[in-house]
Amino acid sequence: MGLSVFVMPVPSSLKNPIDCRVFGVKVGEDVRIGLAWMQVNRLEIADHVPIGQLTRIKGIPMVQIGDHASLGPANTFTVTYEFTNERTQAERG
């Protein structure tokens, strides 16, 4: 798996520019991210998105979160082997 981001509980005004430079993620304006762990290949978060404490996103190749979406606290998003396996993707079409 490619990109792995562990977001620390610091003010978003400091955290978002650091995450964008270090990890190459795209983060919109007015994004608030709590303590979170994201293991993804590519991450894009649009404007006005709060992400709650203890959110975990693991194994999803590409994550896009749209404008005004909201992730509450303690969410877990993960993927099965079948979703990421190229052979099974080809079989499904």
C-alpha positions in Angstrom: 0.0 0.0 0.0 1.3 3.4 -0.9 0.5 6.6 1.1 0.0 6.3 4.9 -1.0 9.3 6.8 -1.3 9.6 10.5 -2.9 12.9 11.3 -1.9 14.5 14.6 -4.2 16.6 16.8 -2.8 20.0 16.0 -4.8 23.0 14.6 -5.9 22.5 11.0 -4.4 25.8 9.9 -1.0 24.2 10.7 -1.7 20.6 9.9 -3.2 20.8 6.4 -0.4 22.6 4.7 2.1 20.2 6.3 0.2 17.1 5.2 -0.2 18.5 1.7 3.6 19.1 1.3 4.8 15.9 3.0 2.2 13.4 1.8 1.0 15.0 -1.4 -2.7 14.9 -0.5 -5.2 17.5 -1.8 -7.1 19.3 0.9 -9.7 22.0 0.4 -10.5 25.1 2.5 -12.1 24.9 5.9 -11.2 21.2 6.4 -11.0 20.0 10.0 -9.4 16.7 10.7 -9.2 15.1 14.1 -6.8 12.3 15.2 -7.0 10.0 12.2 -5.1 7.2 10.4 -5.4 7.0 6.6 -3.6 4.4 4.6 -4.5 5.1 1.0 -2.7 5.6 -2.3 -4.4 8.9 -3.1 -6.4 11.3 -1.0 -8.5 14.3 -2.0 -10.7 16.2 0.5 -12.9 19.1 -0.9 -14.0 22.2 0.9 -15.8 22.5 4.3 -15.3 18.9 5.5 -15.0 17.9 9.1 -13.4 14.5 9.9 -13.9 13.3 13.5 -11.5 11.9 16.0 -10.4 8.2 15.6 -11.4 8.0 12.0 -9.5 5.2 10.1 -9.4 4.7 6.3 -7.4 1.6 5.4 -6.5 -0.1 2.1 -8.7 1.9 -0.2 -6.7 2.9 -3.3 -8.2 6.3 -3.9 -10.4 8.3 -1.5 -12.3 11.4 -2.6 -14.5 13.3 -0.1 -16.7 15.9 -1.6 -17.8 19.4 -0.6 -19.7 19.7 2.7 -19.3 16.0 3.5 -19.0 15.1 7.1 -17.3 12.1 8.8 -18.2 11.7 12.5 -15.9 10.3 15.1 -14.7 6.7 15.3 -15.5 5.7 11.7 -13.6 2.8 9.9 -13.5 2.5 6.2 -11.7 -0.5 4.7 -11.8 -2.7 1.7 -11.9 -6.4 0.9 -9.3 -8.4 -1.1 -11.7 -8.9 -3.9 -12.1 -5.1 -4.4 -8.3 -4.5 -4.8 -7.3 -7.6 -6.6 -6.9 -7.0 -10.4 -8.0 -10.4 -11.4 -11.3 -10.2 -9.6 -11.9 -6.7 -10.9 -11.5 -7.9 -14.4 -13.9 -10.8 -13.8 -16.6 -8.4 -12.6 -16.1 -6.1 -15.6 
